[in-house]
């Protein structure tokens, strides 16, 4: 049975099939298409034809959105409309997609004490009352955020992991729902693998037929709102600087780069490994993280005899 509920459900299913076959689909697209479907169901319950009012009402940039967040939300809708127009199944205009904004923010640089405080808060969640939602949160939260910290996976990649995406024998994550269309794999650290094995046994007792590796209390996937709420609540329990869960990914990259210094391995090989593990579409996308490591330009020149731009060409930052 289709999870889409509006009159557009058959067309949405056909669109997804086409996009998957073309290698242009990911979990973020599906989630935003799902939200548009709910918008149509809720606001136009008797509609049988896609109208401009439906498109414009959903795709207008909201007061709380940046250009980039609006782009992310409506990009798949624009593609869906184009798909329908080409096949003469709709007579509506494609929505205007806001111009991409160059991101210039500097992610928070975590200290050891801040991380210790944060994970202590994660480990101190209550286990009472003995309700499914309370027990699920107590088990999921400490492991979910440790996975972000130890592997550098994106928050969306972690929350959309299916049970069969996590190989607990080999210690490998199969990242199928990524930022772009490319699938990639992440090898887990031994300590994280051991924690995931113990977590899996515990969560299986609460959700024996779960689909998602990190389930919400109702068995569905964790929402982005869940990630933001839990990170902020636990972070600010002991820490005062602003930080986000996504910045654990930045921390992972910087910590890896810092460990390369003085080890004697080839720089380029390590850059390739980091780029592949983080699911970047190209080596250039990894360059941003080197700007966060103090004196990296001088270190590269000393170790390799080349400046960074001779190793990786100049690129814009991709929020990966």
C-alpha positions, 0 to 999 in steps of 0.5 A: 500500500502506498504511504501517500494519501492524496490523489497524487499518490499514483503519480508520486509513486511513478515519479519515485520509481523513475528517479530511482532508476535514473540514480537521482533519489534519496531519503530527504527527497522522499521525506519532503515529497511526503510532506507535500502529499500531506499538505494536499490531503489536509488543505485540498481533501476533495481535489482531483487535479494539481493546481497552482494554488497547491504548488504556490501555497507549499513552495512559498518561502517561509519567514523562518526559512533561509534560502538554502533550507527552502531550496532543500524543502521544495527542490523535489516538488519542482522536479515532480512538477517538471516530471508531470509537465513533460508527460502532460499530466499537469498544467502548472508552473514550476515553483521558483527555487531560491538562489543558493546562499554561500554558507560562511558560518564557523561550526562550534569547536567542541572541547573535551569537557563539553563533549564529556558533559553532553554524553553524561547528560545523554546517559542520565535520561530517566527510565521512569515512568516505564512507558514505551516512549520513555524507555525508547528515548533512554536507549536510543539517545546515547547511542544515536549521538555517539554514532554521529560523533564517532563516524561523521555520518549526517544526522539524516543518514543516521536517523533513516538507517534501516535495520538491514543497513547495519552489519553488526558482524562486519561493522559496516553501515550501508548509507542508502539515504544520503544527501546526494544519490550516491550510496556509500559505506562507513566502517565503524570503530570497534568500540562503536560496533560493540556499543551498537551490538549491545544497543541492538539487543536492548532495543529489539526487546522493546521493538521486536519488529522494527524497520528502522535501526533507531526507531521512534517510540511509535516504530517510525523513523526519528524526525529532524525535530527529534534530533534538534530537540534532544541535542539542544535539551541535553547540550544545554544541561551543562554547556552554554555555547551554541552548538548543533548535532550536525557539528559533530560531523564537523568535529569528526572530520577535524579530529581525523585531520589533526591525527594525520599530522606527523604520522608519516602517511601520504596526505592524498590517500588519507584525504580520499579515505575521509572523503569516501567515508563522509559520503562527499561526491568529490574530494573538493567537498572535503577541502572545507574542513582543512580551513578549520585546522589551525596552521594547516597551510604551513603544515602541508607545505612542510610535509608535502612541499606543496600548498593546499591548492596544488593538492585540491583546487579551490572550491566553494564550501558544500555543507555536507 
